[in-house]
Amino acid sequence: MTKRRPPGMSNQEWVESQIKLAQNQGEFENLPGAGKPLKLSEHHDPDWWVKEFLNREDIETEALLPPAMLLRKEKQQVHEKIRGMRRESEVREYLADLNKRIRLSIRDTTGPVVPTGPVNEDAIIAQWRMDRPATEPRSKVEEHRPAKKKSVWQRLFS
């Protein structure tokens, strides 16, 4: 840690003395990038530092999009997203949540206006059913099995 600036010394003199002291102690030797040219491009990009930060920190650029754009992209990728879902109730729940978020985005006028309408749940579920492999019908023994009784904790917290 550096010492405090002496009372009679100006800031510039103090900084210069600290730099000279660090040079004499060898603090500036073997630094990364020493002896290499600065990265100067021919055309000026005012956002160079943001792009470099995103690359260095491996941040997805999709995270920078406004919510309306993210919803539009999610709507375009809905078939890929539901492909891995196993139950129809899970698909319906996801689509209902997506429609709810789209409707909220339509009502909220902050940010850019990106026309995105709600998804047609019935059409998507019909397509999901067609894409799924046919399941074997359950035996009659399984269909008439009485429902499991919920535990006390399940009844309390459901």
Sequence and secondary structure as in RCSB ss.txt:
>XXXX:A:sequence
MTKRRPPGMSNQEWVESQIKLAQNQGEFENLPGAGKPLKLSEHHDPDWWVKEFLNREDIETEALLPPAMLLRKEK
QQVHEKIRGMRRESEVREYLADLNKRIRLSIRDTTGPVVPTGPVNEDAIIAQWRMDRPATEPRSKVEEHRPAKKK
SVWQRLFS
>XXXX:A:secstr
      TTS HHHHHHHHHHHHHHHTTTTT TTTT      SS  TTHHHHHHHHHHT  GGGGS HHHHHHHHH
HTHHHHHHT   HHHHHHHHHHHHHHHHHHHH   S         HHHHHHHHHHHS       HHHHT      
 HHHHHH 
